C-alpha cells in the first residue's frame, strides 16, 4: 500500500493540477479567439462596467483567501506544506490574472477613470505574478492582500 503522506504523492498531485490548469487556460484562450473576443480591443462602456463588477467580486473573494492564508500559516507536514505552498502560488497567479483583466477593462474606460487607478492595477498585477514565482512569495503577504483589497474598493468606486 502506498503512503499518501509521502511528499512524492503530493508532488504528483501538484503536477497533475498544474497540467490540468494549463490545459484549461489554453482551451479558454482558443475559445475566446474563435468567438472573436480580443482582450486588446476597446469595449463598450456598459459591457466593461459589468465585467469589472464581476472581476471586483472575484478579487474580493481572492483577498479573503489571501488573508486566511496569512492567518493560517504553513501546515507542519511536509506533503501538506508542499500542497499549501502550491495552492498559495495558484491563488497569487489568479489574483494577477484577475488584476490584469481589470487593467484591460479599465483601459477601455480611460479617461473616465483615473490614470493612477489604471497604473496601480497594472503594477499590482505584475507584483502578483512575481510573487507567484518567487521563493519569497509569502513575504508581506498580508500587506499585499491589503493593497489588493484597496484596489477592489477603488474598482467599486470606479463603477
Buried (B, 14 or more C-beta within 10 A) or exposed (E): EEEEEEBEBBBEBBEEBEEEEEEEEEEEEEEEEEEEEEEEEEBEEEEBBEBBEEBBBBBBEBBEBBBEBBEEEEEEEEBBBBBBBBBBBBBBBBBBBBBBBBBBBBBBBEEEBBEEBBEBBBBBBBBBBEBBEEEEBBEEBEEBBBBBBEBBBBBBEBE
